[in-house]
């Protein structure tokens, strides 16, 4: 048997920072200060530098003039492209789920949908976002295609900071809940074609709202002026 290798401090730090980026705690445009991170995670600055270099190479962090390392803000074009691909992946998940979901998975899907509704009625944006992700996870898992499920979740995590901002747009939670209801009805009816179409349209609508999310980030000063560029030396 091979001995399991423990992750290095920089690898652990990469994992922690990725989680904070994906769940929105580190928002797009946030500066990553080496000294502050070293103090917060109780490590030296060396693993912090190594972690930041890894995050830059993976595209989650950018090096900018006058700012140093910051959580990368996607351009509108990049975001639209990601949502376009995600819409097809999520749509395929819904199509397969309509054919393959077990009775227990369908029961779980309906329960999570009720959680979304309760969070909507309570105007709990954070809770709604979490339940929303849970619902999409249940449907993608219900496809019983592990490769598809994995890739769908990876891409969803990548755009989560923007999906979170969209949640706060007026009326968006109610619209999402209505769209979820339609997708669920199609899955419950074993109508794969309709489930695919409705889920794809649902995610594409989020992509259209993403432009507003980026405009909001610009208004808040989270994005640098385009003339400065990224990854400057």
N, C-alpha and C positions, 0 to 999 in steps of 0.2 A: 504494500500500500504506500502511496506517496503521501508525504506529510503536507498538510494544508498550509499554504503560505499566508501569513497575516498581511493585510494591506499596510503600506507605509503611511506615515503621517500625511504626506502630500496626497496620496490616493484617498484617504479618509476625508481630507479637506475638500477634494474635488467632489466627492459624493455629497457632502454636506452643502456645499455651495450650489451644486446642481439642483438639489431639492429646494433650496431657498429661491432659486431663480424660477423653477417650474411652478412652485405654488404661490409665486407673487410676492414673497417677503422681500426679495431683492428685485425691485422693479426695473424695467428697461431704463437705461440712462444712469443708474445708480453707480457712483464711483466706488471702486474697491480699493480701499486704503490698506496697504500692506501692514502698517503698524497697528491699525485698529483691528484688523483680522487676526493678527498674531496674538494680540492681547485677549480678544474675545474667545479664541479657540485654545489659548494657553499653549502656543507653539512658538518656535523661533520664526524669523522672517523667511528662512530658506525654504521650508515646505510651502509657505504661502506663495512665494515667487514661483515655485514649481507648479503649484496648483493653478495659478493664474495663467502660466504659459500653456498648460493643458487646456484650460477653458478657452483661451484665445485660438488654439489650433482646432478645437471642436466647433468654433463659431458662436459660442455663447457669450463670449467677452471680446471686446475690441480695445485696442490701444489707440488713444486719441491725444492729439497735441493739447497741451495745457491742462489735461485732465488725468492722464495716465490710463489705467485700466478701468473700464466701465462695462456694465452689463449691456450687451449689444441691443440696440433698438432696430428691429427689422424695418426695412423700407416698405412702402405701400405695395410695391411690385412683389417683393419677397413674400409678404404676408398673403397677398392674393393667390400667389402660386401655391403656397402651403395649404391654404384653405381649399383650393381647387382640388388638390390631391387628396386632402383629408375627406372632402365631401364624397369622393368616389370610394375611398376605403371604408368610411362609416356606412355608406350606402350598401356596399357589398356585405358588410357585417350584418346589417338589418335584413338583407335578402336571405342570407344563410340562416340567420336566427329564426326567420319565419318558418323555415323548413326543419331546423334541427334542435331548437330549444326544447328542453325537457319541461315537464309540468312544474317541477320545483323551481326551475329558472324563470318560467313565466310568472309564477307566484312572487318570486323575488323582484322581478321587473315591475309588477303592479305595486308592490309595497314601496319600492324606492320612488315610483312616480307619485304616490301619496305623500311621501316625505317632501318631494319637490313642491307639491301643492300646499302643504302646511307651511313650508318656509316662505312661499310666495305670499300667502295670506298674512303671515307675520311680518312681511317686508324685511325678511332676514336675507340680505344679499349674500353674505358670506356663506350661510348655511345652504342657500339655494344653489350657489356655485358648487359646493361640495356634493350635494345630492345630485345635481346635474351631472357631474363627473361620474358619480356612482352609477347613474342610470346608463350612461354611455358605456361604462365598463361592463355592466351586466349584459348589454346587447352585444358588444363585441365578443365577450366570452361565450355568449350563446351561439356564436357562429361555429363553434367547435373547430376552428382553424387556428391553431396556435401561432403560426407565422403571421397570419393576418392580424390577429389580436395584438401581438407584440408590436408590430409596425404601426398599427393604428394608435396604440397607447403612446408610443414614442413620439409620434407627430403631434398628438393632442397635448402632451406635456410641453412640447416646444412652443406651442401657441397659447398655452394656458394664461400667461400674463395678460395677453390681449383679450382673451375670452372673459377673463375676470373683470376687466375694465368695461367690456360690453354689457356685463350684467347690470351695471349701474345706469345704463342709458334708459330714459323714461319709457316704460311700457315693455322693455325687452324681456323681463322675467315672465310676464303674462303671455307674451307672444311665444316664448320658448315652451311654456307649459302646454299651450294649445298645439304647437307643432309636435311635441312629444306624444300627446294624446293621440294624434292622427297616426304617428308611426306605430305606436303600441297597438292600436286597433288593427292595423294592417298585419302586424306580426301575429296577433291573436287569431286573425282570420286566415293565417297561413298564406297570405298574398305576398309572395316574395318580390314581385315586380313593383307593386305599390309601396311596399316598405322601403325598397331601394330608392325609389323616386322621392318619396317624402323625406327620408333621412338626408339624401343628397341636397335637396332644396333647403332643408333646415340648416345644414352646415354652410351652404353657399350664402344664405342670408346673413349668417354670422360673419362671413368673409366680407360682405358688403359693409357691415357695420364696423369692420376693423379699420377702415379708412378714417372713420370718426374717432376711433380710439387713438390712432397715431396723431391726428390733429390735436386731440386733447393733450397727449404727451408733449407735443411741440409747444402748446400754449402754457404748459406747466414748466417749460424749460428743461425737460428731460432729454431732449434731443439737441445735439450740437448743430450749428449752422452747417448746411450741406457743403459750403465752400471750404470748410476746414478738413473734411474727409475723415476717413477712419484708418487705423493701423499706420498712423504716421510715425516716422522714426524720430 
